[in-house]
Amino acid sequence: MNTRKLLLLMLLFCSAGALYAQEFSNKGKEFWIAYPAHINGSINANSSVMGLYITSTVNTTGSIKLGGGNTINITVTANQVTKVFLGSIANMDASSNDVYLNMADGVKSNAAIKITTVDPVVVYSHIIQNRRSGATLTLPTPVLGNEYIVPNMNSVGTANQKQNNGSDGGIGELVVVATQANTVVEITPTVQGFSGRPAGQPFQVTLLNPGDCYQFQSVLNGDISGTKVRSISSGQGGCKPIAVFSASTWSAFDCTMPDASGGDNLFQQVFPTRSWGKQFVTAPFINRQEDIYRIFVQNSNAVVQVQNNGVVTTLTSSSFNSNGNFYTYRSANPIIINASDPIQVVQYITSQTCKTGCAIAINNPACQADPEMVILNPVEQTLNDITFFSAHQNFVPSGQTNVTQHYVNVIISKSFKNSVKIDNAPPVGQFIDIPNSNYSYLQENLTSSSGVNPVHRITADSSFSAIVYGYGEVESYGYNGGTNVKDFSRQASFNNPYSRIDSAVTCINTPVQFSVPLGFQPTTLRWDFSTAPNIAPNSGIGPINAPVADSTPLVSGQRLYYFSTGKTFQFSSANTNSLRDTIKLYTTSATPDGCGSTDQVFTIPVKVNNKPIADFTITSTGCVADVVSYNTPKSSGVRWLWDLGNGSNLDLTTETHGVVYAQPGNYNVKLRTISDIGCISEETTKVLTITTKPVANFNFSAVRCTDTDITFTDASTSQAGAITKWTWDLGDGKGNIVATTNAQQTTKYTTTGGKTVSLQVETSSGCKSDVFIPATLPFVHPLPQPGFILPEVCLNDASAQFTDTSKISDGSEAQFTYLWNFNAGTPAVSPAPNITSSTLKNPQVKYNKSDNYSVSLRVTSKDGCVNTITQNFTVNGSIPKADFEVQMNNVLCAKTPVVILNKSTVDFGFVTKSEIYWDRVNNPAVFQTDETPAMNKAYNYKYAVSNTAGQNFNIRMVSYSGGNTCVSEVTKTITVHPNPLAAFTVSAADVCFDEPVSFIDQSAVRSAVLPTRWVWDLGKGSTSSIQNPVRAYKDSGSFNTTLHVYSAAGCGSDTAMVTLTIYPLPVLVMGTQRVTVLEGGQIKLNPAFVYGNDLSYLWTPSSFLSSDTVYSPVSKPVDDIRYTFTVTGEGGCSVSDTIFIKVLKSPEIPNAFSPNGDGINDTWDIKYLESYPGATVDVFNRYGQIVFRSFGYNRAWDGRSQGQVLPIGTYYYIINPKNGKPIYTGSITIIR
């Protein structure tokens, strides 16, 4: 009998456990991988490399089998990457010879890479060579299918030719990998093969062994998109699961102006058609001008709509490729794609040079990219926990990749974007909402973090899509970060008690019915439960002839036939992923099915879970009429059946609800939980106790005054349960006081008025009373503020008068009562005063001893508030002695106040008052009174003095120790001298550097008091004590000069001040002191350096100058001349220097002379030549011999040569005046 296994995949909800979700995701324990041909081949140092990246969330081990060659054992550390590289370059883990595929159309036996692990892992494959790379997410064996449609993209050029054992650039290719023996594959190519195989004609390939690989290559620039690949029955079994890879040797697309010159190899594992979906949400690749999308359909009548920027467009035939059965769409925006039937969507990155402005861009990160294709997963296949690998340069062989930027696009519901965590932290980037949709997308830059650890984990509270990609100079990689690969074509239907689900899942001891969809009408059915050891009943059913389907729905254009047993079953035990209870359905049919078989067996591996567990928490005050909150653990179920114990039953789908109980008592609350697959838990019971509320009450102090302790006493009661908690608010701003006993509470108030004091009590069951606040608030009265004025008395005084000054904030002083104690010290003074206490407001007392006493006053207000004050009091002796001391008595000057110190004393106690008469003779009625005198207390007075010789004054002091009976006085005479007045003038207030300044004292003119001593501060650290000093300053600036003078009596003047300003001299460097100029010539006079502020210039004499007031005039002298240059700066300060101009007049050369000694013309005298420095004179005879030579014309020629008299004749000269003059030549005649 031919058999076929029907892979049944569970439809999972977001609330389902991760254990179930991973069964249908890209995480698994067995993988088959192909190494398609690459333009660079695989046999030398410049070849391509296959990188395998394996990650997991747990520690595990496994192996990698390289076709028929080596086996590599691996260890995978949780959240790290295990890297294995295959190739011929240095430092590889193994050779790729056994697995590299270089055939254009053929089978390579046992050439697949097989990865097996103990625990589930995630695997990525990466074909890399310098700037040419492609990567793919790898699918585990359990999710592989038997029918695929291959996506690809044709190259627009083949500029890169094959190398080593590689293939030409621009070739599309697909690889089929067998996972079981005797796998027959049917392929219908959409383009002619490289070896000549025609397009559109199906052909079959038999793969005899697991791991056999068939590779098909297109013609140059061919597009294999839409090629159909499926496994078919071989007569020895059903359709076998196969792995299919789509690739290219090298591709550049899709612009021609400019040329798409940058290229990459493409590499993606294809998803089976049964996992296609109907809705896709995309995000654009970052920094790209636009993305290309290809949307593949199986049914050409399918309606495909694209929502772009909120606008929905239905795709038409204008964008449809009927050869490959796909639509093409371009956009730079995120888009949402919806279809009436399942579709496959592929997103493409174009060549780097296709982006505007990037045709010749080098090392521009905004341009970097190159061709890549990524197969997207539909919304129905998304996950909420994904682990992936970013192919950072630090983790691939050196020099094999040029990628420097790494990103991930995340697409999720807006409601859950804030729950996204990347490596346990919120993303750095910001989510962008997609217009007119419920989705948002994120473009997260992972470049930095990938350099440290390239393994990343993304989690969220809802499922999402993740696309991983990277850019480099003319290079990129990209792949789907993680996905479910559920089979949406045929799913068993299980009816658990509370839900019907399209998955083979139930719970232990739970009644369940099930049905199976078939794609054909069978002629017989037989149910076999022999491999389901925990099912009951376990007797087989059938065979049933001409079975009648329960229903025949049309799904995605295919008629399905649902058949059930008509019975109810239970499973007695839970099972595991690896060992499930398997139900088998044997069928026969009149015609072959899609895999060529008439006899089939469908295996249904049933996942049996434990029942859900009902659990809940109760949040309650324990009081009648209060809300009781019931909470169930998050994701413990989807439905909850409650028996609240009060006759109410609830059927809820929310995890939290509240109930109010009207009567006290103990209630048995019961719960049963229903899971997402319709299983119900056992019943859980908890007891809830509800009691009547306790009654809070308290009493408080009868007398209540500010700043006085006020006591509150609990008076609360409870009819059910002991009170165990008291929560007080005493209204004093200090917050709540929580007590566990009913102890009294005490506080003080700083303000008057009614105080809002509250109490709430709570019983041991948690039942709280209402908050009690007295109807009449405790009123706090003001506290009196006692006070009195102490008398100043001596023993001789008749009595001491005490004066009350007490007060209260409510103004009720008239209702005060008083109690005085006049001898309140300990011990009391003896003998005591005539009375020791009084209730009068202002009593009088006669003391009998000079001593220190304590006097207290207790004041009671009308509201009974009492306050007491105690003051120390002295009864002074009766014999005071007045005295004072004049400070600085040797020199008293009118300008300075005279200061005296109080030296008065008394035989006991204190001097109570002193009176000072400053001028007893002239002003006897004017005096100063001090009611609080003290020893050495200072007093001052400023006298007006009119006598230049000084003036005498009498000072009188009268001191008291009590009343007027205890008094003493003293008088002293002082002499106060007048102060002189200072004044001076200066010879000039504005002077130049180093110019003398004369200071002239004018004090005697201003003042009647003649000075005898002078104190000068001449500024710049200079001082003087003579009357009229002179100073010259060698530093510029403005500063003050002052003068103080002193009289013969030593009295000093005020301060006289004059401000001086010293101006700096300009700086002048003439440089050259002597210059020459040819007669009739001119010269520019240019000083070497001049510096200063506000400069003016003057040249003297002004003869022959272009201007005599400019910095650099031009001179045209006719005779020698000396100029003086004067520079004047700020303050009129000036400096001068000279320059001499020598005028070189044209030489006057005689043509004859008579050296005969008569004193007339005896020498050849060349007038003015001596003024030419360095001039030379050469004289030759007619034979050209030099007879005279002069360097510098310092002597005239006397007609001799070397002392010998030259004969009469004609001689020839050459005169070079130099200094800008031309050379003179001519003849000179000697005459005798």
Secondary structure by P-SEA (a helix, b strand, c coil): cbbbbbbccccccccccccccccccccccbbbbbbcccccccccccbbbbbbbbbccccccbbbbccccbbbbbcccccbbbbbbbcccccccccccccccccccccccccbbbbbccccbbbbbbbbccccccccccccccccccbbbbbbbbbcccccccccccccccccbbbbbbcccbbbbbbbbcccccccccccbbbbbbbccccbbbbbbcccccccccbbbbccccccccbbbbbbbbbbcbbbcccccccccbbbbbbbbbbcccccccbbbbbccccccbbbbbbbbccccbbbbbbcccbbbbbccccccccccbbbbbbccbbbbbbcccbbbbbbbcccccccccccccccccccccbbbbbbbcccccccbbbbbcccccccccccccccccbbbbbbccccccccccccccccbbbbbccccccccccccaaaaaaaccbbbbbccccbbbbbcccccccccccccccccccccbbbbbbccccccccccccccbbbbbbbbbcccccbbbbbcccccccccccccccccccccccccccccbbbbbbcccccccccccccccccbbbbbbbcccccccccccbbbbbbbbbbbccbbbbbccccccccccbbbbbcccccccbbbbccccccccccccccbbbbbccccccbbbbbbbccccccccbbbbbbbbbcbbbbcccccccccccbbbbbbbbcccccccccbbbbcccccccbbbbccccccccccccccccccbbbbbccccccccbbbbcccbbbbbbbbccbbbbbccccccbbbbbbbccccccccccccbbbbccccccccccccccccccccbbbbbbcccbbbbbbbbbbccccbbbbbbbbbbbcccbbbbcccccccccccccbbbbbbbbcccccccccbbbbbcccccccccccccccccccbbbbbbbbbccccbbbbbbbbbbbcccccccccbbbbbbbbbbbbbbbccccccccccbbbbbbbcccccccccccbbbbcccccccccccbbbbbbccbbbbbbbbbbbccccccccbbbbbbbbbbcbbbbbcccbbbbcccbbbbbccccccccbbbbbbccccccccccccbbbbbccccbbbbbbbbcccccccccbbbbbbbcccccccccccccccccccccccccccccbbbbbbbcccccccccccccccccccccccccccbbbbbbbbbbccccccccbbbbbcc
